[in-house]
Amino acid sequence: MTPTQIPNAHPPLSQMHVKLRQAAPQDFPTVLALLEGCGLHTQSVTPEGSTYWIADLDGVPGGCIGLEHGDGVSLIRSTAVLPTARSQGLGRALVTSALTHASLRGDRAVYLFSQEAGDYWLRFGFVPVGVDEISAALSGTPQVSSGLLKGWIHGEQAWKRELNGGGRK
């Protein structure tokens, strides 16, 4: 079943088998389909230098999240939960998985861009930062490179969460 085949009315997640799994290269079309199913852009989404997770609901993909990796920092991107599976904790599980992975990598911080969902990211300990900070910290990542090249980055809101002691020396 593809992500778009998830029934409109399904049981609550508590009654479904939910499995978070790290996406393999052959899962990348599923990641793209989930993003497109949520109306998100996919132009700079690539598995190169990234780690993605897929949330399966009773064996059917229902959400995803990605991390683009820099030197000691990562960028959360492509966070998507299909509308029929929202408001049940699936997004929180995906974010927690990505933050745990970044922490285990030894990252000192995780960044992201979000214009509309700032309140959501505040719940996870993210704070607003300037675009210049994220551009400097993650200049080689696909999303930041795309934003700089196409000029959209300066209209975005950047967010940061420190990990593993963050800025402490």
RANORKA-V962865 format. One record per helix or strand. SS is the DSSP state (A for helix, B for strand). FROM is the first residue (numbers start at 1). TO is the last residue. If there is no record, write none. Layout:
ss->SS from->FROM to->TO
ss->SS from->FROM to->TO
This chain:
ss->A from->3 to->5
ss->A from->13 to->15
ss->B from->18 to->22
ss->A from->25 to->37
ss->B from->50 to->57
ss->B from->60 to->69
ss->B from->73 to->81
ss->A from->83 to->85
ss->A from->90 to->105
ss->B from->109 to->113
ss->A from->118 to->122
ss->B from->127 to->129
ss->A from->131 to->137
ss->A from->142 to->150
ss->A from->152 to->155
ss->B from->158 to->162
